[in-house]
């Protein structure tokens, strides 16, 4: 009985977390399109920045945390080529992109 309750609770939490992640993914995609960015990796990074900033869903890694902390050196030193090429959009998302 206890295992069934625990399993049900875990499924509920995972499903709720995925709903939140999907909401942030949609908002990130909309924001990225305003800058004509369609790269899925960058859209995922933008969603991660938003979730990390808001303390929701999945928390980002060291690059994302540097962006959220407004740590330019940390962000530049941790960015891959795609993130470096889209740093302006990613940083703008941290400041201006929110769930509706």
Number of C-alpha atoms within 10 A of each C-alpha: 6 7 8 9 10 11 11 12 12 12 12 12 11 13 12 13 15 14 13 15 19 14 16 26 22 15 20 25 20 16 22 24 12 10 11 11 15 13 13 12 11 21 24 18 20 29 33 27 30 30 25 20 19 14 10 14 21 16 17 21 13 14 21 29 18 20 26 24 13 14 13 15 11 16 22 16 12 16 19 11 10 11 20 14 12 16 18 11 20 27 19 14 22 23 15 9 20 16 12 6
